[in-house]
Amino acid sequence: MKIKTKALSYEKVRALPHAEVKNPGKPCPILRALIKTLASSELKKAEFTVNVGDMKGVGEKQPALYLMNHSCFTDLMIASHVIKGPYNIVATTDAFVGKEFLMRAIGCIPTQKFQPDIKLIKDISYSLTKLKTSVLMYPEAGYTFDGTTTTLPESLGKMIKMFNYPVVMILSHGAFIHDPLYNGLRLRNCKISADKYTLFSPEEIKALSVDEINEKIREAFSFDNLQEQYENGVRITEDFRAEGLSRVLYKCPVCGKEGRMNAAGTGIKCEECESTWELTQLGKMEFIGDAPVKITAPKLFNHIPDWFKWERECVKAELEEGRYSLDVPVHIYMIVDNKAFYEVGDGRLTHSEDGFHLTGCNGKLDFTQKPLASYSVNSDYFYYEIGDMISIGDKNGLFYCFPPEGTDVVAKTRLAAEELYKIKKNK
């Protein structure tokens, strides 16, 4: 999928009026039916099935808040087959660029990822109470990098408590294996299914505290797609299954070097110490050759989420010891309205214990974002087929920063932003 782009100077983009604020609209039944029909082809290939659990008396077409894990673009196709009644979808603002009329006709509600958004709360309430439609949310906001849960917002429980509408869980299985973000939009053959059940009835919401609601949500979002693949014996036979994996596994557990991992075909290799792994058909990392006498990590990981968790621990240690820093050249785009993805020029993005600092556009751009501004950072791979991306910003505009290809800094930056937020908040 691509996005409408337009080259424009930073000053001119800053002078543009922002998108008009509107209430959500009821989704068009014809478009909804069309989306479901278009999704049927891909889901049929994946032998898609829905497993309906305890709905606790919640009717199929009763307005409810639907929470779903976020694996890939296929999630929207899954939702079109799982949710029976009309529903609005909380969507990121970039999805509206160049196609606002269509997105609103579908019933999408715009929001900025990982940014405080009071309007979003009002829009969800408007949909539930005025339009009498359900609302679909992906509370993780960003796609999972390693097939496990991404960080969930602490405000979720408070919002659910405030609305007091039924909360229905949709948990997909196989979607991440079918289309992992790191693999550059290349689909793999496997079965996809989804569990659907009521997580909270209105009565339970009234009886539970905000902390108890958040804990139950964390339990519902506790999953490991790659472990599930291994346990169920799901084989991915495509010969490109490891391509792009260095975006996630950017640090070598043998020599400890970063940015030297090279993933191609079905394997990944450290160009520094030449350690090599094969990504097996069952999703495990198999070390090739003799295990080294001494390694940097606690062990040679055979499970991608364990490797990624170790990278997080390394980033946390760097932050606590004052060693962490990011300093990369970037090509910059901006979003201020729904008309275009504005290409404004080149700059430099740094990240330290003081937060993000973006400069560029011939000295005209100078933006900072403090660590406590957000619990995570919007980051993506092969974003709209442009490149790997890190996005920061505020209500006045969003900056989309594209580091040079092959630098593999996106995952570490997300981990650093999340760990830095925790450190600063605890202080």
ROFI-278965 format. One line per 3 residues: number of its first residue (from 1); for each residue x, y, z of C-alpha. Coordinates in Angstrom, 3 decimals, always signed. Layout:
N
NUM> X Y Z; ...
***
This chain:
427
1> +0.000 +0.000 +0.000; +1.229 +3.479 -0.851; +0.355 +7.002 +0.284
4> -0.135 +10.276 -1.581; +3.068 +12.311 -1.227; +3.888 +15.914 -2.077
7> +7.204 +17.767 -1.855; +6.748 +21.095 -0.083; +8.980 +23.356 +1.985
10> +8.811 +23.105 +5.763; +7.597 +26.700 +6.077; +4.721 +26.128 +3.657
13> +3.653 +22.936 +5.401; +3.629 +24.723 +8.746; +1.376 +27.404 +7.252
16> -1.237 +24.914 +6.050; -4.582 +24.745 +7.897; -5.181 +21.599 +9.898
19> -7.788 +19.004 +8.973; -11.358 +19.927 +9.834; -12.597 +18.387 +13.080
22> -15.641 +16.195 +12.465; -17.806 +13.732 +14.326; -17.630 +10.083 +13.244
25> -20.180 +8.936 +10.713; -22.149 +5.718 +10.643; -20.365 +3.214 +8.369
28> -21.884 +2.777 +4.916; -23.475 -0.722 +4.698; -22.580 -1.077 +1.021
31> -18.894 -0.304 +1.629; -18.854 -2.585 +4.641; -20.234 -5.424 +2.519
34> -17.678 -4.672 -0.196; -14.775 -4.805 +2.269; -16.003 -8.138 +3.588
37> -16.272 -9.491 +0.042; -12.780 -8.310 -0.906; -11.358 -9.817 +2.284
40> -12.996 -13.172 +1.614; -10.507 -14.191 -1.067; -7.395 -13.913 +1.126
43> -9.120 -15.356 +4.189; -10.444 -18.285 +2.171; -6.879 -19.142 +1.110
46> -5.923 -19.089 +4.784; -8.887 -21.356 +5.676; -10.062 -18.707 +8.129
49> -12.287 -19.769 +11.028; -13.873 -17.953 +13.983; -14.079 -19.539 +17.431
52> -16.876 -17.878 +19.435; -16.542 -18.226 +23.190; -18.660 -16.989 +26.095
55> -20.418 -13.812 +24.945; -21.964 -13.261 +28.429; -25.312 -12.310 +26.951
58> -23.863 -9.695 +24.581; -25.781 -9.782 +21.291; -23.957 -10.045 +17.963
61> -25.211 -6.616 +16.876; -25.247 -4.918 +20.257; -22.969 -1.829 +20.457
64> -19.730 -2.818 +22.174; -16.074 -1.891 +22.356; -14.013 -4.454 +20.432
67> -10.356 -4.885 +21.364; -8.101 -6.736 +18.907; -4.412 -7.616 +18.799
70> -2.436 -5.935 +16.014; -0.341 -8.206 +13.796; -0.639 -6.960 +10.222
73> -2.959 -5.376 +7.638; -4.895 -8.654 +7.528; -6.356 -7.679 +10.924
76> -8.919 -5.465 +9.195; -9.972 -8.338 +6.952; -10.414 -10.560 +9.995
79> -12.527 -7.945 +11.768; -14.841 -7.639 +8.765; -15.752 -11.310 +9.176
82> -15.886 -11.407 +12.986; -17.947 -8.321 +13.875; -21.565 -8.748 +12.792
85> -23.160 -5.365 +13.455; -22.089 -1.902 +12.201; -18.849 -0.655 +13.713
88> -16.495 +2.312 +13.629; -12.742 +1.775 +13.538; -10.122 +3.774 +15.422
91> -7.478 +4.445 +12.752; -4.238 +6.407 +12.604; -4.327 +9.799 +10.855
94> -2.012 +8.720 +8.030; -4.711 +6.310 +6.811; -6.855 +9.365 +5.954
97> -4.258 +11.025 +3.723; -5.626 +11.322 +0.198; -8.734 +9.287 +1.002
100> -10.549 +11.023 +3.853; -13.997 +10.693 +2.277; -13.609 +6.930 +1.855
103> -12.203 +6.395 +5.347; -15.029 +8.330 +6.962; -17.592 +6.492 +4.825
106> -16.175 +3.212 +6.135; -16.607 +4.594 +9.645; -13.003 +5.291 +10.609
109> -12.154 +7.575 +13.528; -8.791 +9.413 +13.165; -6.247 +9.588 +15.968
112> -2.524 +10.237 +16.384; -0.577 +7.182 +17.536; +0.935 +7.429 +21.016
115> -0.297 +10.996 +21.495; -2.827 +12.246 +24.084; -6.162 +12.610 +22.276
118> -9.238 +13.851 +24.155; -11.130 +14.057 +20.856; -10.752 +10.303 +20.428
121> -12.583 +9.679 +23.719; -15.400 +11.935 +22.561; -15.545 +10.211 +19.168
124> -15.759 +6.730 +20.698; -18.494 +7.905 +23.055; -20.361 +9.527 +20.140
127> -20.220 +6.277 +18.152; -21.467 +4.131 +21.016; -24.177 +6.427 +22.341
130> -25.348 +8.495 +19.355; -24.671 +6.318 +16.329; -25.412 +3.105 +18.260
133> -22.449 +1.413 +16.565; -19.673 -0.705 +18.006; -16.088 +0.575 +18.007
136> -13.052 -1.477 +17.005; -9.734 -0.565 +18.643; -6.220 -1.930 +18.370
139> -4.969 -0.860 +21.825; -1.380 -1.893 +21.043; -1.501 +0.845 +18.351
142> +1.660 -0.395 +16.633; +2.156 -3.726 +14.903; +4.018 -6.343 +16.908
145> +7.686 -6.700 +15.916; +8.349 -10.134 +17.424; +4.888 -11.715 +17.515
148> +4.225 -10.945 +21.182; +2.209 -8.180 +22.822; +3.400 -4.612 +22.374
151> +3.048 -2.093 +25.204; -0.550 -1.339 +26.192; -1.700 +2.114 +27.392
154> -2.419 +2.457 +31.094; -5.390 +4.695 +30.285; -7.323 +1.817 +28.702
157> -8.928 +0.627 +31.936; -10.033 +4.116 +32.856; -11.641 +4.598 +29.436
160> -13.511 +1.287 +29.646; -14.728 +2.165 +33.125; -15.995 +5.508 +31.864
163> -17.925 +4.098 +28.888; -19.381 +1.042 +30.691; -20.215 -0.726 +27.418
166> -19.521 -4.433 +26.848; -15.925 -5.148 +25.852; -15.418 -7.951 +23.326
169> -11.995 -9.483 +22.672; -10.807 -10.597 +19.229; -7.547 -12.541 +19.325
172> -6.123 -13.610 +15.979; -3.987 -16.697 +15.457; -1.670 -17.091 +12.474
175> -1.984 -13.515 +11.163; +1.530 -12.588 +12.306; +2.956 -15.789 +10.800
178> +1.067 -15.016 +7.580; +2.428 -11.466 +7.297; +5.111 -10.463 +9.858
181> +5.969 -6.780 +9.675; +9.707 -7.350 +9.221; +9.210 -9.438 +6.071
184> +8.346 -6.489 +3.793; +4.681 -7.238 +3.003; +5.486 -10.680 +1.574
187> +2.703 -13.086 +2.478; +3.337 -16.648 +3.636; +0.928 -19.576 +3.460
190> -0.664 -20.630 +6.744; -4.059 -20.970 +8.388; -5.597 -18.012 +10.207
193> -8.253 -18.091 +12.914; -9.677 -15.754 +15.541; -11.157 -16.149 +19.009
196> -14.105 -13.943 +19.914; -15.530 -13.630 +23.415; -16.806 -11.004 +25.835
199> -14.013 -9.773 +28.076; -16.209 -7.559 +30.274; -19.942 -7.198 +30.662
202> -21.257 -3.820 +31.908; -21.910 -5.413 +35.302; -18.317 -6.627 +35.558
205> -16.969 -3.216 +34.569; -18.920 -1.608 +37.409; -17.633 -4.168 +39.913
208> -13.958 -4.031 +38.901; -11.378 -1.343 +39.640; -9.345 +0.319 +36.874
211> -6.273 -1.680 +37.902; -8.243 -4.941 +37.804; -9.569 -4.109 +34.334
214> -6.069 -3.348 +33.078; -4.751 -6.599 +34.515; -7.454 -8.651 +32.772
217> -6.671 -6.867 +29.500; -2.964 -7.669 +29.895; -3.888 -11.321 +30.452
220> -6.095 -11.330 +27.332; -3.248 -9.810 +25.291; -0.678 -12.290 +26.566
223> +0.314 -14.254 +23.475; +3.321 -15.561 +21.585; +2.642 -16.206 +17.896
226> +5.950 -17.963 +17.228; +5.628 -20.306 +20.205; +2.101 -21.097 +19.079
229> +3.432 -21.828 +15.587; +6.020 -24.238 +16.987; +3.603 -26.032 +19.320
232> +1.024 -26.476 +16.557; +3.610 -27.668 +14.041; +2.834 -24.904 +11.530
235> +5.461 -24.985 +8.795; +6.398 -21.862 +6.834; +8.218 -23.167 +3.785
238> +8.781 -19.927 +1.872; +12.452 -19.372 +1.072; +12.270 -15.680 +2.047
241> +10.974 -16.220 +5.586; +14.024 -14.632 +7.293; +14.398 -11.628 +4.991
244> +14.224 -8.395 +6.997; +14.626 -10.213 +10.329; +17.672 -8.060 +11.138
247> +15.181 -5.234 +11.702; +14.088 -7.103 +14.845; +17.237 -9.054 +15.733
250> +19.639 -6.146 +15.296; +22.125 -7.149 +18.032; +24.376 -10.216 +17.860
253> +24.184 -12.319 +21.057; +27.649 -13.722 +20.358; +29.822 -10.618 +19.894
256> +27.321 -7.979 +21.051; +27.678 -5.783 +17.974; +24.654 -3.868 +16.678
259> +23.725 -3.066 +13.099; +25.902 -5.862 +11.706; +23.195 -8.503 +11.325
262> +22.388 -9.458 +7.750; +19.172 -11.403 +7.096; +18.529 -13.049 +3.726
265> +16.591 -16.046 +2.477; +16.027 -18.335 +5.455; +18.952 -17.230 +7.616
268> +20.598 -14.376 +9.506; +24.328 -13.763 +9.935; +26.469 -11.389 +11.981
271> +28.938 -9.747 +9.594; +31.178 -8.891 +12.558; +31.836 -12.361 +14.014
274> +30.198 -14.476 +11.261; +27.832 -16.247 +13.660; +24.926 -17.656 +11.658
277> +21.384 -18.818 +12.393; +18.744 -20.551 +10.288; +15.066 -19.642 +10.761
280> +13.470 -23.089 +10.651; +10.126 -23.861 +9.056; +8.659 -24.088 +12.583
283> +9.827 -20.581 +13.501; +12.861 -21.424 +15.652; +16.354 -19.935 +15.330
286> +18.871 -22.751 +14.784; +22.538 -21.851 +15.370; +24.751 -23.038 +12.517
289> +28.178 -24.379 +13.407; +29.836 -24.931 +16.774; +28.592 -22.857 +19.704
292> +31.212 -20.297 +20.782; +33.006 -20.712 +24.097; +32.016 -17.229 +25.224
295> +28.982 -15.201 +24.185; +27.694 -11.746 +25.144; +24.110 -12.842 +25.787
298> +23.001 -15.280 +28.534; +22.568 -17.952 +25.858; +22.248 -18.581 +22.137
301> +18.584 -17.815 +21.553; +16.436 -20.183 +19.521; +13.230 -18.173 +20.095
304> +12.865 -14.736 +18.471; +10.879 -13.145 +21.359; +13.579 -14.240 +23.838
307> +16.234 -12.619 +21.641; +14.116 -9.435 +21.384; +13.537 -9.395 +25.155
310> +17.310 -9.583 +25.686; +17.750 -6.608 +23.356; +15.234 -4.687 +25.490
313> +17.202 -5.537 +28.644; +20.395 -4.326 +26.958; +18.745 -1.020 +26.022
316> +17.471 -0.594 +29.577; +20.987 -1.142 +30.925; +22.392 +1.438 +28.493
319> +19.822 +3.987 +29.689; +20.467 +3.306 +33.369; +24.227 +3.579 +32.853
322> +23.996 +6.719 +30.684; +25.404 +4.983 +27.587; +22.362 +5.072 +25.306
325> +22.175 +7.437 +22.333; +20.717 +7.572 +18.850; +22.073 +9.979 +16.243
328> +21.086 +9.313 +12.614; +20.497 +11.300 +9.424; +16.858 +11.123 +8.333
331> +14.632 +12.070 +5.428; +11.569 +13.847 +6.793; +7.881 +13.804 +5.883
334> +5.053 +15.548 +7.721; +1.302 +15.200 +8.240; -0.707 +18.275 +9.191
337> -3.902 +17.620 +7.222; -5.521 +14.791 +5.258; -4.424 +15.971 +1.817
340> -0.860 +14.672 +1.473; +2.191 +13.135 +3.098; +4.450 +16.173 +2.818
343> +8.109 +15.601 +1.980; +9.930 +18.499 +3.644; +13.622 +17.604 +3.422
346> +16.534 +16.131 +5.326; +17.576 +16.397 +8.929; +19.004 +14.634 +11.936
349> +17.217 +12.699 +14.667; +18.786 +12.165 +18.072; +17.424 +10.307 +21.075
352> +18.872 +10.337 +24.570; +17.716 +10.369 +28.193; +16.395 +13.880 +27.456
355> +14.062 +12.563 +24.739; +13.911 +13.099 +20.979; +15.435 +16.048 +19.131
358> +14.790 +16.544 +15.419; +16.554 +19.230 +13.404; +16.763 +19.903 +9.681
361> +15.120 +21.564 +6.682; +18.050 +24.000 +6.289; +17.936 +25.009 +9.942
364> +14.215 +25.840 +9.994; +13.121 +22.698 +11.860; +13.933 +22.242 +15.528
367> +11.572 +19.976 +17.471; +11.949 +18.217 +20.815; +9.807 +15.546 +22.431
370> +10.322 +14.815 +26.114; +10.485 +11.206 +27.414; +7.191 +11.452 +29.306
373> +5.297 +12.767 +26.263; +4.447 +9.183 +25.298; +4.814 +5.648 +26.682
376> +6.079 +4.451 +23.278; +6.946 +5.780 +19.825; +5.304 +5.242 +16.451
379> +7.717 +3.052 +14.490; +7.229 +0.866 +11.457; +9.036 -1.132 +8.784
382> +8.716 -0.449 +5.043; +6.182 +2.250 +5.895; +3.906 +2.846 +2.882
385> +6.666 +1.187 +0.845; +8.994 +4.159 +1.512; +11.244 +2.710 +4.203
388> +11.656 +2.007 +7.914; +10.289 +4.876 +9.974; +10.244 +6.585 +13.381
391> +7.545 +9.203 +14.007; +7.368 +11.902 +16.666; +5.289 +15.064 +16.944
394> +2.391 +16.727 +18.682; -1.074 +18.130 +17.948; +0.478 +20.720 +15.619
397> +1.981 +18.140 +13.274; +3.651 +14.764 +12.996; +7.195 +14.191 +11.745
400> +7.958 +10.915 +9.977; +11.682 +10.223 +9.992; +13.254 +7.702 +7.609
403> +16.828 +6.648 +8.504; +19.100 +5.297 +5.739; +18.232 +1.812 +4.530
406> +19.973 -0.953 +6.439; +20.659 +0.998 +9.642; +18.133 -1.147 +11.586
409> +17.607 +1.401 +14.386; +13.794 +1.405 +14.443; +13.263 -1.496 +16.856
412> +15.905 -0.290 +19.311; +14.408 +3.206 +19.275; +10.970 +1.854 +20.176
415> +12.455 -0.211 +23.002; +14.456 +2.779 +24.254; +11.435 +5.107 +24.208
418> +9.394 +2.600 +26.225; +12.113 +1.884 +28.780; +12.988 +5.568 +29.129
421> +9.329 +6.387 +29.811; +9.265 +3.784 +32.618; +12.484 +5.099 +34.153
424> +11.357 +8.722 +34.095; +7.893 +7.872 +35.395; +9.281 +5.868 +38.298
427> +11.485 +8.810 +39.238
***
